[in-house]
Amino acid sequence: MRLLLPVLLASVALPAFADTQIRSVTLSTAGLAMIEAEGALRDDGLRLQIRRADIDDFLKSLRLSDPGGGVPMLSMTGPGGVQDVFAGLPFAPDDLTDLRGLLDAMTGAPVTAERRGTTLDGAVMGTRSVPCTVDGQTGCLALALRSDDGTIRQIPLDEATELRFADDSDRAAMARGLDALRAASRALTLDVTLTSTVTDPREVTLGWLQPAPIWKTAWRAEDSADGLVLTGWAVIENTTGQDWDGVELTLAKGAVQALQAQLYDRLEATRKLAAPVAEPAFAAAPMARGMMFEAEMDVAATTMDDGDSFSRFTLSTPVTVQAGDMISLPFLRETLEDARLTLYRGGTHADHPMIALDITNPLPLRLPAGIATLYESGRGHAGDAMIPELAPGARELVEFARDTAIRVHEDLRETQSLAQARVVDGVLVAEERIERRSIYRIEGAPEAARDLTILHPLRSGWDMMTEGGETWFDATRFTVAVPAGEIVTQEVVESRVTATRIALLDLGSDALGHWSARVPDADLTRLLVQMQELREEERDLAREMARLTAQEAELIADQDRLVGLIVQLGDDSPATRDRRARVDAIEAEITAGRAQRDAAEDRLATIARDLRALLRDAN
């Protein structure tokens, strides 16, 4: 199956060329455009105009195929061209735009001044302000000249005065300064000249990289009598500054590393200075911005190839686009008979399912990510979605819109039961079975029957008990036929078994009673009942021992009070004799209580031995 691929080509900001013609352009997802061009290399070189923002990538990547051989060389104005040129001239850049400033800077230079038939030759001595001869005029100047015989004369500087520097070096200096200012005024482009040591005129081929926005992809999905038709479109903008005439266009994808070089800007070595000096700041060059334009056309023929880490799509038909224009053309096409789905994702508790497409990439190369627009017959625009990049054979569900004609109610119920229990080394091992029932109550569309696809999420550690499902990525996929206007229920059952390990000697009577009522084995039930009875007796004995201990403390306190009173009174009265009798009776009660407590302790020790014996016999 051929899958239709649409590709949006972002706007590519390419340089304008004086002597070259672009033959092919390759756009990559690394944000670069690879340009192949042909040009005439004459004895005076081959001229190009490169955008200032692109010069680093141009210098980094330029390739040259020259049938004449020779050593090539690129020349251009440097990043500090104006400053460097004027550093060797006798005047500043501002002086060239101000006649008075220029003459003051050129003091001593020989000039010839002519005004209304009067000619003066001499060396510039400077300028000064003079009264004007015309009423209301201000700012009049006069130039002072010294002739060879020492005579100093003055000539007005107005529109009738002509000046000519007599020294060739002075005239050359002004020409260099003007050329530098002219080059600086064209800050967005650089004039680059390619020359060679071989000067015979010939045709050469050049190739280089330059920044370009990442190209994008768009999809259209439309209903048809044969199924769902996917159509892909490519959008191309020519910003090279010259027409493309039969250019071969290639779109490339891949994880290519693209480094930003700094080859044109001046890099100064860091040196220790006597005083801190501020470093110059350079503004980042703006990236070109893409646009999109769409117009329906026939599907263009395409050739495709794929590598380990890239995919390329080349239009078989050459592309012709005038400079600054934009075109859009469909790229690939395929009809998918069973792509459309009504999809409900379990666990979301959404009220309605989604309109979705089940897309599989059948091609042996990656399909680019992009926006997809779905059209339905009788409805028109049904929604938009993003299709991710698909590797060969990859499959993806893409959702466009809610299908409000169908309503879904999702309910969850969970039950727990003890499946098995046994005693191992005094430890109760209980295996419990937990069952989850997800119930999907589906109200069908009133106008037509539908097949609803339910994606029930897979849960780690749970077993799917409901048959008829298909494992699909991280979910189990069920297809449910829903008649028009009817209510259908789909139940999905999952289960898992958990093991609980409990040391029986750590359990009290209540916990033992809980487990004795749940375990399915009769012998184990009898064991747990016996242990529960012993634990209950043990609990009662512990309570009795606590009562006896508290009672003994009260008796001892009462006995100490009576003895203290007897000693304090020191007589042999009838009351004292009664107190002595009571002290003796209390002593007897204390002795009897201690005997009961000792018996209880002995019984507790026996119960502990009996509990261990029961567990030992149960293994």
Beta strands, then each sheet from edge to edge (+ up, - down):
strand 1: 16-17
strand 2: 20-28
strand 3: 32-41
strand 4: 46-51
strand 5: 63-65
strand 6: 72-75
strand 7: 110-115
strand 8: 118-129
strand 9: 141-146
strand 10: 152-157
strand 11: 161-165
strand 12: 189-196
strand 13: 202-211
strand 14: 218-224
strand 15: 227-237
strand 16: 244-254
strand 17: 302-306
strand 18: 310-315
strand 19: 319-321
strand 20: 326-336
strand 21: 340-345
strand 22: 354-360
strand 23: 370-376
strand 24: 380-387
strand 25: 395-402
strand 26: 407-424
strand 27: 427-443
strand 28: 450-457
strand 29: 463-464
strand 30: 470-472
strand 31: 475-482
strand 32: 487-503
sheet 1: 1+ 4- 12+ 6-
sheet 2: 5+ 13- 3+ 2- 16- 18+ 17-
sheet 3: 5+ 13- 3+ 2- 16- 19+
sheet 4: 10+ 9- 8+ 7- 11+
sheet 5: 20+ 15- 14+ 23+ 24-
sheet 6: 25+ 22- 21+ 28+ 31- 30+
sheet 7: 26+ 27- 32+ 29-
end
